[in-house]
Amino acid sequence: MKKIIFLLGILAVFVPITVFAVTTSGTSPEILRSAQNDKGGLNSLYQINQKVCDRFETDILKLAAIMEELRRRKGITETRVAFGGTDTPIKNADYWVTYSAEALAFQRAQKYSSQASLRSSLEVLKNKILRAKSEVGRALNE
């Protein structure tokens, strides 16, 4: 019972401030409009992408830390899952956290020429991170 309460405490501390703090539809339009007015619009889109990726990276790092602690407490010493084959909630959560981190790395490397393509890509990345967050929640509730 103490373990469950402690895990819920960790969940309450880390998860509520993770992915919901950043949404591309809520915070980016003002930034994107200012980028459109800049002479260096492409450079501004790159900067916006990097700033949003920085925020998402913080979220992914928190999710990864939660999973590390969960595996430590459950005595799981095996490595993370790389390609599917997820037969437990913990492996599934690890897969999604890793998948989100890889998607973030890919997002950082992209260069965009339009607001629409940047917004679309960030939305896809956000959804992957939200899925990772829900899978971590399921693993904690196991």
C-alpha distance (Angstrom), angle and dihedral (degrees) to the residues before:
residue distance angle dihedral
M1 . . .
K2 3.81 . .
K3 3.80 90.2 .
I4 3.80 91.9 53.5
I5 3.79 92.4 48.8
F6 3.79 90.6 48.1
L7 3.82 92.5 49.1
L8 3.79 90.3 48.7
G9 3.80 88.2 50.6
I10 3.79 90.6 53.7
L11 3.78 89.4 46.7
A12 3.80 91.3 50.8
V13 3.80 91.8 50.1
F14 3.79 99.6 46.5
V15 3.77 111.3 23.4
P16 3.82 104.2 54.4
I17 3.80 91.3 60.0
T18 3.77 97.1 44.1
V19 3.76 122.9 87.1
F20 3.78 101.0 -7.8
A21 3.80 91.0 68.2
V22 3.79 91.7 74.1
T23 3.76 127.0 45.5
T24 3.74 124.8 164.9
S25 3.77 92.5 -140.7
G26 3.81 95.1 51.1
T27 3.78 106.7 42.1
S28 3.78 107.3 17.2
P29 3.83 104.4 62.5
E30 3.80 92.7 74.1
I31 3.78 91.1 47.0
L32 3.79 91.8 44.4
R33 3.82 91.8 50.3
S34 3.79 90.7 52.4
A35 3.80 89.2 50.1
Q36 3.79 90.4 53.7
N37 3.80 90.3 55.2
D38 3.81 93.2 49.4
K39 3.77 120.2 95.0
G40 3.79 89.0 -132.7
G41 3.79 95.0 53.6
L42 3.79 94.8 154.5
N43 3.78 91.6 51.2
S44 3.80 89.7 47.9
L45 3.81 91.4 51.7
Y46 3.78 88.3 51.6
Q47 3.82 90.7 50.7
I48 3.80 91.8 48.5
N49 3.78 90.7 50.0
Q50 3.80 90.5 51.6
K51 3.82 93.3 48.3
V52 3.79 93.4 50.3
C53 3.81 90.1 45.2
D54 3.81 89.2 52.9
R55 3.80 89.4 56.2
F56 3.78 92.6 46.4
E57 3.80 90.6 48.0
T58 3.79 90.0 57.6
D59 3.79 89.3 53.4
I60 3.80 93.4 49.0
L61 3.80 91.8 47.9
K62 3.80 90.0 53.7
L63 3.79 91.4 50.1
A64 3.81 90.6 48.4
A65 3.82 90.9 50.2
I66 3.79 90.6 51.7
M67 3.80 90.5 51.4
E68 3.81 92.1 47.7
E69 3.78 90.1 53.3
L70 3.80 92.7 45.5
R71 3.81 91.8 51.4
R72 3.79 90.9 46.7
R73 3.79 92.0 52.2
K74 3.78 93.0 46.9
G75 3.81 91.3 47.4
I76 3.80 94.3 -117.9
T77 3.79 110.4 155.1
E78 3.81 101.3 167.0
T79 3.77 121.0 112.0
R80 3.77 124.8 -99.4
V81 3.77 121.8 -83.4
A82 3.79 114.9 -99.6
F83 3.81 105.9 -176.7
G84 3.78 116.8 25.5
G85 3.80 116.4 -85.6
T86 3.76 89.1 127.6
D87 3.77 108.2 165.0
T88 3.81 98.2 162.0
P89 3.81 132.9 48.2
I90 3.81 90.1 -116.1
K91 3.81 93.1 53.8
N92 3.78 90.1 44.9
A93 3.81 91.6 51.7
D94 3.81 90.8 47.3
Y95 3.78 89.9 51.0
W96 3.81 92.9 52.2
V97 3.81 93.8 45.6
T98 3.81 89.9 51.1
Y99 3.81 91.9 44.4
S100 3.82 90.4 51.2
A101 3.80 91.5 49.4
E102 3.80 90.7 51.8
A103 3.80 91.1 47.7
L104 3.81 89.0 51.0
A105 3.81 91.6 52.3
F106 3.80 89.5 50.9
Q107 3.82 91.2 47.8
R108 3.80 91.9 52.3
A109 3.80 91.4 55.2
Q110 3.80 95.1 53.0
K111 3.79 124.5 100.1
Y112 3.79 117.7 -153.8
S113 3.77 130.7 -155.0
S114 3.79 97.1 -170.5
Q115 3.76 138.8 42.0
A116 3.78 91.5 -130.4
S117 3.79 95.0 57.7
L118 3.81 91.9 45.7
R119 3.78 92.0 48.6
S120 3.80 91.9 47.9
S121 3.80 93.3 50.0
L122 3.79 92.6 47.3
E123 3.79 90.1 50.1
V124 3.81 91.1 53.8
L125 3.81 90.5 48.7
K126 3.80 91.1 48.4
N127 3.81 90.5 53.9
K128 3.81 91.4 51.4
I129 3.80 90.5 51.9
L130 3.79 91.5 47.4
R131 3.81 89.2 52.3
A132 3.81 89.8 50.6
K133 3.79 89.0 50.5
S134 3.80 92.6 51.9
E135 3.82 91.4 47.7
V136 3.81 90.6 51.0
G137 3.81 88.0 51.3
R138 3.81 90.1 52.3
A139 3.80 91.2 49.5
L140 3.79 90.7 51.4
N141 3.80 91.4 50.4
E142 3.79 92.5 51.4
